[in-house]
Amino acid sequence: MACAIACNNCATECLNEDDIKMLAKCIQLDRQCSVVCFGAANLMSIGGEHASHLCAECAEICSACAQECEKHAAMGMEHCRECAKACRECAEACSVMIS
């Protein structure tokens, strides 16, 4: 859930930046990552038998989102740094879930 919230926050903050077009991929990945993280958390909370499949996808999207956010974090965007950190942690947790 922390990753989904961080991604939603990052997307919102990206929309407040001067060069939104440069952040389009970041915003799209933030939104996708948030949706998958919420979905994975919901499916796990009900003991869904297919949760491991969604967790695998979640780990993949989280890694892609973290990679994109790290590019912008290197340019000083703190919200992207925080999002990348949350995404890396979530990807790691999801990887453990599917092992």
C-alpha positions as CSV (number, residue, x, y, z in Angstrom):
1,M,0.0,0.0,0.0
2,A,2.9,2.4,0.8
3,C,4.2,2.0,-2.8
4,A,0.7,2.7,-4.3
5,I,0.4,5.8,-2.2
6,A,4.0,7.0,-3.1
7,C,3.2,6.4,-6.8
8,N,0.0,8.4,-6.6
9,N,1.8,11.2,-4.8
10,C,4.6,11.2,-7.4
11,A,2.2,11.4,-10.3
12,T,0.4,14.3,-8.7
13,E,3.7,16.1,-7.9
14,C,5.0,15.5,-11.5
15,L,1.9,17.2,-12.8
16,N,2.9,20.3,-10.8
17,E,6.4,20.4,-12.4
18,D,7.2,22.9,-15.2
19,D,8.1,20.3,-17.9
20,I,5.2,17.8,-17.7
21,K,5.9,16.4,-21.1
22,M,9.4,15.2,-19.9
23,L,7.6,13.4,-17.1
24,A,4.9,11.7,-19.2
25,K,6.5,8.2,-18.9
26,C,7.0,8.7,-15.2
27,I,3.4,9.7,-14.7
28,Q,2.1,6.7,-16.7
29,L,4.3,4.2,-14.8
30,D,3.3,5.8,-11.5
31,R,-0.4,5.3,-12.3
32,Q,0.1,1.8,-13.5
33,C,2.2,0.8,-10.6
34,S,-0.3,2.3,-8.1
35,V,-3.2,0.3,-9.7
36,V,-1.2,-3.0,-9.6
37,C,0.0,-2.5,-6.1
38,F,-3.5,-1.8,-4.8
39,G,-4.8,-4.8,-6.7
40,A,-2.1,-7.1,-5.4
41,A,-2.7,-5.9,-1.8
42,N,-6.5,-6.5,-2.2
43,L,-6.0,-9.9,-3.8
44,M,-3.6,-11.0,-1.0
45,S,-6.0,-9.6,1.7
46,I,-8.7,-12.1,0.6
47,G,-6.3,-15.0,0.2
48,G,-6.7,-15.0,-3.6
49,E,-5.2,-18.2,-5.1
50,H,-3.8,-16.1,-8.0
51,A,-2.1,-13.5,-5.9
52,S,1.3,-14.8,-6.8
53,H,0.7,-14.1,-10.4
54,L,-0.3,-10.5,-9.7
55,C,2.7,-10.1,-7.3
56,A,5.0,-11.2,-10.1
57,E,3.6,-8.5,-12.4
58,C,3.7,-6.0,-9.5
59,A,7.4,-6.6,-9.0
60,E,8.0,-6.0,-12.7
61,I,6.1,-2.8,-12.8
62,C,7.6,-1.6,-9.5
63,S,11.1,-2.1,-10.9
64,A,10.3,-0.2,-14.1
65,C,8.7,2.6,-12.2
66,A,11.7,2.8,-9.8
67,Q,14.1,2.9,-12.8
68,E,12.2,5.8,-14.4
69,C,11.8,7.7,-11.2
70,E,15.5,7.4,-10.4
71,K,16.3,9.3,-13.6
72,H,14.2,12.3,-12.3
73,A,15.5,11.9,-8.8
74,A,19.0,12.4,-10.1
75,M,17.7,15.8,-11.3
76,G,16.6,16.8,-7.8
77,M,13.0,15.7,-7.9
78,E,12.5,14.5,-4.3
79,H,9.0,13.0,-5.0
80,C,10.6,10.8,-7.6
81,R,13.3,9.8,-5.1
82,E,10.8,8.8,-2.5
83,C,8.7,6.9,-5.1
84,A,11.7,5.0,-6.4
85,K,12.6,3.9,-2.9
86,A,9.0,2.7,-2.2
87,C,8.9,0.9,-5.6
88,R,12.2,-0.9,-4.9
89,E,11.0,-2.0,-1.5
90,C,7.7,-3.2,-3.0
91,A,9.4,-5.1,-5.8
92,E,11.6,-6.8,-3.3
93,A,8.6,-7.8,-1.1
94,C,6.7,-9.0,-4.1
95,S,9.6,-11.1,-5.2
96,V,9.7,-12.8,-1.8
97,M,6.0,-13.5,-2.1
98,I,6.4,-15.4,-5.3
99,S,9.6,-17.3,-4.3
